[in-house]
Amino acid sequence: GKIEVEKLISRKVSLDDAPVVVSNPPQPGEVKVLVVPGL
């Protein structure tokens, strides 16, 4: 079967915001965060 990756991404953040996001606990209900350069 296929893995539907989009369903696993609960939020997208910019590369500039990534250090703050990954250094803090996940938000309630957060599954995965996708870091997108140029977002």
JOVEN-V321135 format. One record per run of one state. SS is the DSSP state (@ for helix, = for strand, . for the rest). FROM is the first residue (numbers start at 1). LEN is the number of residues. If there is no record, write none. Layout:
BEGIN
ss: <SS/SS>
from: <FROM/FROM>
len: <LEN/LEN>
END
This chain:
BEGIN
ss: <./@/=/@/./=/.>
from: <1/5/9/15/23/32/37>
len: <4/4/6/8/9/5/3>
END
